C-alpha cells in the first residue's frame, strides 16, 4: 500500500512539473534595477500574452542588459542605462505585436536589437551623448517597424530589414559627425532618415518592389546617398544649407527619384546634386535654390524622363541620356 501511495505521489509531481513547464504567462511583470559597474542582467519571455519586463542600470559603466522574447503576443521589454560603455541586447523571435525598447544616456554605449520572423513587431532605441551606436535588424516577417533616435556627436545608427514585407525604418540624428545607414530587401518598405547638423553622412539602400526612401538633411557639409534596385521604387531627398552633396542611383523599371537643395552660397559654397538611372520608364527631377549650385543627371535605357530647375546665380546643370 505504501509503495502504491509513493508511486501516485511521484506521478502527481511529474504532472505538476509538466503543467508548469508548458504554461504560458499572461499579464506578468518583471523589474530589475542595478547601480554600479560591470553589472549583468538577463531577462527572458517565452510565449504568453501581455507580459512586461523592465531593466534599469544607473550610474555605472560596462553594464550589460540582455532580453529575449520568444513568440507570444503584446509583450513589452524595456531597458534603461546611463553613463559609459554600456550595452543593451534585445532579441525577438516570432510572435505578434511585441515591442522592445532601449534608452541610453552617455558615451560609447551600444544598443543591439534583433527581430526574426513575426508580424507587427517593433523595436525602438534612443541615445543621448557621444560616440554611441544603434544596430537594429529585422529578418523575415512583415508589417514591423524599427526606430532609432540619437542626439549628440559621432553617433552611428544602422538598420537592416531583410526578406520582409511592408516594414518601416526610421532614423533621426541631431548633432554633428553622425552616420546613419538603412538597408531593406523585400516589398513595400518605407525608409525615413533625418539628420540635423553638420558633417553628417547618410545612406539608404533598397532592393525589391514598391519601396520608398526619404532622406532629409539640414546643415552644412553633409553627404546623402540613396540607392535602389527593383521595380516601382521611389526616392526623395531634401537638403538645406550649403556645401552639401546628394547622390541618387536607381536600377530597373518604373522608378522615380526627386531631390531638392536649398541654401547654396557663392561665398560659403554651393550644393551638388547627382542622379543616375539605368532601366526603363524611370523619372528623375531635381530642384536647387541658391547660388553656386551644380547638378548632374544621367539616364540609360528607354522611356526615361528627367527634369531640372535652378534658381539663383552661378549655377550649373548637366543632363545626359543614352
N, C-alpha and C positions, 0 to 999 in steps of 0.2 A: 504494500500500500504506500509505504514511504517512497519507494522508487517511482511509482506512478505519479505521486504528487510532485516530485522533483522534476520529472520529465515534463509535466504540464507547466510548471513554472518556467522552465527553460524555453519551452515553445512560446509561452506568452511574452517572455523577454525578447526573443528574436522577432516576434511580430511587432512589438512596440518600437524596437530599433528600426526595423524596415519601414514602418509607417512614418517615423520621424525623419528618416533619410529622404523619403520620397515626397514629403510635404513641401509645399511652396508657400513662402510667407506672403502676407498681404498687409499693406499699410504699416510696415515695420520701419523703425528708425534707429540709426547707429551714429554716435557722435564721439569724436576723439579730439582732444586738444593737447598740444605739446609745446613746451618752451625750451630753448637751448640749442645746442649744436649736435649734428650727427644723429638726429632722430630718424627713425624709420617707422612708417605706418602702412599697413596693407589692409584694404577692405574689399570684400567680395560679395556680390549679389548674384545669386543663381535663380533664374526664373522668377516667379512671383509677380505681383502687381502692386504698383503704387508704393514701392519701398523708397527709403530716403537715407542716404549716408552723407556725412559731413566730416571733413578733416581740417583742423586748424593747427598750423605750426607758426609760432610767433617768435620774434626777437631772437632768431638763430641763423645759422648758416650751415650749408652742406646737409640740409634735411631732405628726406625722401618720402613722398606720398604716392602710393600705388592703389588704384581702384580697378576692379574687374567686374563687369556686368555681363552675364551670360543669359541671353534670351529674355523672356519676360516682357512686360509692358508697363509704360508710365512710371518707370523707375528713374530716380534722380540721384546723381552723385556730385558733391561739391568739394572743392579743395581751395584753401586759402593759405598763402605763405608770404612772409616778408623777410627782408634782409638780403643775404648774399649766397649765390651758388646753390640755390635750392632746386629740386626737380619734382615735377608732378607728372605722373604717368597714368593715363586713364584709357582703359580698353573696353570696348563693347563688341560683343559677338551676337549677331542675330537680334531678334526681338523687334518690338514696335513702340514707337513714340517714347523712347528712352532719351535721357539727357545727361551729358557730362559737362561740368563747368569748373574752370580753374582761374584763380586770381592770384597774381604775384606782384609784389612791390619791392623793388631793389635792383641789384646789379648781378649780371651773369646768371640769371635764373633760366630754367628751361621747362616748357610745357610740351608734352607729347601726348596726343590724343589719337587713338586708332579705333575705327569702326569697320567691321566686316559684315557684309550682308545686312539683313534687317531693312526695315522700312520706316520712314518718318522719324528717324533718329537725329539728334542734334548734338553738336559739340561747340562749346563757347569758351573762349580764352581771353583774358585781359591782363596786360602787363604795363607797369608804370616804372620807368627807370632807364638804365643804360645797358647796352650790350646783352639784352635778353633775347630769347629765341622761342618761337612757337612753331611746332610741327603738327599738322592735322592731316590725317589720312582716312579716306573712306574708300572701301573696295567692295564692289557688288552692291546689290540692293538698289534703293531709289527713294525719291521724294525726301531726301535727307538734306541737312544743311550744316555747314561749318562757318564759324565767325571768329575772327581774330582782331583785337584792338590793342595797339601799342602806342604809348606816349613816352617820348624821350629821344635819346640819341644812340645810333649804332645798333638798332634792333633789327632782327630778322624774322620774317614770317613766311612759312612755306605751307601751301595747301595742295593736297592731291586727292582727286576723286576719279577712280578708275573703274571701268567696266560697270557703270551705273547708268541710271536714267533719271531725268528731271530733278537733279540735285542742284543746290546753290552754295556758292562760296563767297564770303565777304571778308575783306581786309580793310582796316583803317589804321593808318600810321600818322602820327602828328609829331613832328620834330625834324631833325636833320640826320643825314648819313644813314638812313634806314634802307632796308632791302626787303622786297616782297615778291613772291612768286606764286602763281596759281597754275595748276596743271589738271586738265579734265579730259577724260575719254568717255564716249558714250553718246547719249541722245538727250536733247532738250535741257542742257545745263545752262546755268547763268553764273557768271563770274563778275564780281564787282570789287574794284580796288581803288582806294582813295589815299593819297598822300598829301600832307600839308606841311611844307617846309622846303628846305634846300638841300642839294647834293643827295637826293634820294634816287633809288633805282627800282623799277617795277617791270615785271614780265608776266604775260598771260599766254598760255598755250592750250589749245583745244583741238581735239580730234573727234570727228563724228558728224552728226547731222542735227540741224536746228539748234545749235548752241549760240549763246550771246555773251559777249565780253564787253565790259565798260571800265574804262580807266580814266581817273581824274587826278591831276597833279597841280598844286598851287605853290608857287615859289620860284626859285631860280636854280639853274644848273642841274635840273632834273632830267632823267632819261626814262622813257617809257617804251615798251615793246609789246606788240600783240601779234600772235602767230596762230593761224587757223588752217586746218586741212579737213576737207569734207564737203558737205552739201548744205546749202541754205543757212550758212552761219552769218552772224552779224558781229561787227566790232565797232565800237565807238570810243573816241578819245578826246579829252579836254585838258589843255594846259593853260595856266595863267601865270604870267611872269616873263622873264627874259632868259636868254641863253639856255633854253630847253630843247630837247630832242625827242621826237616821237616817230617810231617806226612801226608800220603795219604791213603784215605779209599774209596772203591768203592763197590757197591752192584748191583746185577742183571747181565745182559748179554752183552757180546761183548765190554766191557770197556777196556781202556788201560791207564796205568799210568807210567810216566817216571820221574826220579829225578836225578839231578846232583849236587854234592857238591865239592867245591874246597877250599883248604887252611887249612886243618886240621894241627895242630902242636902239637908235643909231649910236648913242653914247655908251650904253651899258651892254648892248649885244642883242642880236635878233634871235628868233626861234627858227628851228629847222624841222620840217615835216616830210616824211618819206612814206610812200605807199607802193606796194608791189603786189600784183595779182597774176596768177597763172592758171588758166582754165577757160570755162565757157560761161557766158551770161553773168559776168560779175560787174559790180559797180563800186566806184570809189569817188569820194568827194572830200575836198579839203578847203578850209577857210582860215585865213590868217589876218589878224588885225594888229597894226603897229608898224614899226619901221625896221628895215634891215632884216626882214624875214626871207627864208628860202623854202621852196617846196620842190619835191621830186616825185613824179608819178610815173609808173611803168606797168603796162599790161601786156600779157602774152596769151593769145588764144583768139576765140571768135565771140562776137556778140557782146563784147565788153563796153562799158561806158565809164568815162572819167570826167570830173569837173573840178575846177579850182577857182577860188576867189580870194583876192588880196586887197586890203585897204591900208593905205599908208604911203610911205615914201621909201625908195631904195630897196624895194622887194624884188625877188626873182622867182620865176616859176618855170619848171621844165616838165614836159609831158612826152611820153614815148609809148607807142602801141605797135605790137608786132603780130 
